[in-house]
Amino acid sequence: MQAPDDHTLTDAGLAPLGHGKVLLIACGALAREILDLKSKNGWSHLDLACLPAILHNTPEKITAAVEAAVEKHRPAYERLFVVYADCGTGGLLEAACTRLGVAMVKGPHCYSFFEGNEAFAAKEEMTAFYLTDFLVRQFDAFVWKPLGLDRHPSLRDMYFGHYEKLVYQAQTDDPALTEKAKDCAARLGLAFERRFTGYGDLETALARA
């Protein structure tokens, strides 16, 4: 299996149709977390196919990519589970999963299910910009460069002027990642807050899968 940060389709352990065998069709940004949960919980019945994490920069393409993955892998598995939340698809992904007869993670996006959907909804933090472990690691590739801030730093106020703080939702206790998240906040001119969320509702969803 390729490294979790690779932005290509990856498959782990495709197997013949068998009792209890489940394929997780997941966002590549969640690969490390899913593999850690599989290992920690002994979920050997769960296989993993990751779609490119960079799809989040074009959420209108996520639904079609998931549909294609479902059709590709369905014959080899007893059951499929989609490890995406709505992720900017405007309900289209949920509608497609319903039509295809596959379940998916509940919530508007990963920031919500990492914190816990109920807890996240209760906060109503309209001026917070969120990063997960993955996005801290990939800040330049997924935020800084795609927004053109590496070439035009003056665009920072246009993109982030309405934000007040950067919230780092930490899945792991990694001092190096925390320091990098602080640097991300400083580069964006935002106050910094770290919250250890662990895996939140993601672990619960995978346990049900």
ZIDANOR-V444852 format. One record per residue. RES is the residue in three letters. SS is DSSP state (a for helix, b for strand, c for the rest). NEAR is the number of other ideal C-beta (glycine too) atoms within 10 Angstrom. Layout:
res ss near
RES SS NEAR
RES SS NEAR
//
This chain:
res ss near
MET c 13
GLN c 14
ALA c 9
PRO c 20
ASP c 14
ASP c 14
HIS c 17
THR c 10
LEU c 15
THR b 18
ASP b 16
ALA b 17
GLY c 12
LEU c 13
ALA c 12
PRO c 8
LEU c 11
GLY c 10
HIS c 6
GLY c 9
LYS c 18
VAL b 16
LEU b 27
LEU b 24
ILE b 26
ALA b 25
CYS b 24
GLY a 24
ALA a 27
LEU a 27
ALA a 24
ARG a 17
GLU a 25
ILE a 23
LEU a 16
ASP a 15
LEU a 18
LYS a 18
SER a 10
LYS a 10
ASN a 12
GLY c 7
TRP c 16
SER c 11
HIS c 15
LEU b 20
ASP b 21
LEU b 22
ALA b 23
CYS b 27
LEU b 24
PRO c 19
ALA a 22
ILE a 16
LEU a 22
HIS a 19
ASN a 14
THR a 11
PRO a 17
GLU a 11
LYS a 15
ILE a 22
THR a 21
ALA a 13
ALA a 18
VAL a 28
GLU a 19
ALA a 13
ALA a 20
VAL a 20
GLU a 10
LYS a 13
HIS a 16
ARG a 16
PRO a 8
ALA a 16
TYR c 21
GLU c 14
ARG b 15
LEU b 24
PHE b 20
VAL b 25
VAL b 25
TYR c 27
ALA c 25
ASP c 19
CYS c 21
GLY c 16
THR c 18
GLY c 12
GLY c 9
LEU a 17
LEU a 23
GLU a 17
ALA a 12
ALA a 19
CYS a 21
THR a 11
ARG a 9
LEU a 15
GLY c 10
VAL c 18
ALA b 14
MET b 23
VAL c 27
LYS c 14
GLY c 24
PRO c 14
HIS c 17
CYS a 26
TYR a 21
SER a 23
PHE a 24
PHE a 27
GLU a 22
GLY c 17
ASN a 18
GLU a 10
ALA a 12
PHE a 22
ALA a 12
ALA a 10
LYS a 11
GLU c 7
GLU c 15
MET c 8
THR c 10
ALA b 16
PHE b 20
TYR b 19
LEU b 25
THR b 21
ASP a 21
PHE a 21
LEU a 21
VAL a 24
ARG a 20
GLN c 18
PHE a 18
ASP a 13
ALA a 15
PHE a 19
VAL a 20
TRP a 18
LYS c 12
PRO c 12
LEU c 16
GLY c 12
LEU c 18
ASP c 10
ARG c 9
HIS c 10
PRO a 11
SER a 8
LEU a 12
ARG a 16
ASP a 11
MET a 10
TYR a 14
PHE a 18
GLY c 8
HIS c 10
TYR c 18
GLU c 12
LYS b 16
LEU b 24
VAL b 23
TYR b 25
GLN b 24
ALA b 20
GLN c 21
THR c 13
ASP c 9
ASP c 14
PRO a 7
ALA a 9
LEU a 19
THR a 17
GLU a 11
LYS a 16
ALA a 26
LYS a 15
ASP a 13
CYS a 21
ALA a 20
ALA a 12
ARG a 17
LEU a 22
GLY c 12
LEU c 19
ALA b 14
PHE b 16
GLU b 14
ARG b 16
ARG b 12
PHE b 11
THR c 22
GLY c 16
TYR c 19
GLY a 22
ASP a 22
LEU a 24
GLU a 18
THR a 15
ALA a 21
LEU a 23
ALA a 10
ARG a 9
ALA c 19
//
